[in-house]
Amino acid sequence: MPFVARLAFAAGLMLLPGLATAQAQSFNAGQRSEIEQIVREYLIKHPEVLQEAIASLEKKQAAEEAERHQAAVKENAETIFNSPRQVTIGNPQGDVTFVEFFDYNCGYCKRAMADMLDLMKSDPKLKVVLKEFPVLGPGSVEAARVAVAVRMQDKTGKKYLDFHQRLLGGRGQADKARAMAAAKEAGLDVARIERDVNSDEVRLTLAESLQLAEKLGLNGTPSYVIGPNVVVGAVGHDALKEKVNVARCGKATC
């Protein structure tokens, strides 16, 4: 950036409300007015300076957020990847763990389910972990409670996955009634589910997921932990595959 641009931008920052420094305050009124005019004229002629600054700031903020996420993943790794209260499908001995936080009423989760299934089908070394994260209202909480009860009677995860696909892939608002119907269609013991939905295990499982999400700074669904990295949002199959590759071999393509 040319010297005048650097001077103009630095001066502009010093003169922003709440950002005045001791150096800026040392200018008299005439000097400040002259600097403001220089800044204004330069930025009008060279608006790309602001674009560059904003892009640099966004890059810096993204890097800082990634560092915070990685630190949180490291600190909570055992619960994230190996909790006895999670659902594990795919290869339980896989070399990369793909964790998804989801809500049964999340439209983006519905579309992202195909991405997860495709990755699991094409990658025999992928361990997939599903964590209920009901953030979209009472119906979501009801559905999540049933889902945990399903997990309690299905240690293999096979019937849970069938249930998961039926409920998340279905139309309409997910709630207890729809979740119970999906469980019945998947061949689960619905009488046992009725008993288990109010158990301490269900309460503790959902509490664990919510606490993990808070520690990781997650505020929406779907959100993922793939290796050491956190991915927020339905970013699509290819972006998720890249994160799996980075976790496996340190680069986007192995």
C-alpha positions, 0 to 999 in steps of 0.5 A: 500500500502506498505511503499516502494510503497508509497514512490516510487509512491510519489517520482515519482509524485514529479519528473513528469514534472510540478509537482515538489514541493519544497521538490523535488527540495531540493534533490541534483542531486545524490539523485534525480537519486537514487530516480528515480531508486527506482521508476523505479525498483519498478513500473516495479516489481509492475505495479499494483500500477499504475493501483490502482492509476489510478483507484483511480483518475478516481473514484475521478474525477467521484465523483467530476463530479457528484457533479458538475452535481447535483449542476447544476441540483439544480440551474436550476431545474425549467427550466429543469423539468418544462419549458413551452417550453418543451415536457412532456409525460408520467405522468405529475404528476409523482414522478420522472422526466426523462429528455432526451436531444436528436438529431434527427440525433443521432444514439445512440438516435435512439437506446435509444428511445426504452429504454425511451418508455419501461420505460414510459410504465412500470412505470405509475409514470414516468414523461418524458420530451423531449428537442431538442438538435441539435448538429449534423449539419444543418439538425439536427437544421432544424428537431428540429425547426419543432419539436418545431413547432409540440409541439406548436400545440400539448399541450397533447404531444400525436401527438408530440410523434407520430411525434418523433417516426416516425422521430427518428425511420426513416432511413436517414438523418433527416432534414426539409423535413423528419421532415415535412413528419413525421409531416404530417403522424402524422396528424399535420397541416403542413401549421401552422408548416411552419409558426411557424418554424421561430417564436420567440418561436422556436428560444427561445425554442432551445436557452433554451435547448442549454443554459441548456446543457451548464450549465449542461456540456453536450456535446453529445446525448443522455444525461439525467437528472433523478432526481438530477443526470445527465447521459451521453450516451446511457447507456441502459434500466437497467442503466436508470431504476436504476437511476429512482429507485435511484431518487425515493427511494434512491437505485438501486432497490425499 
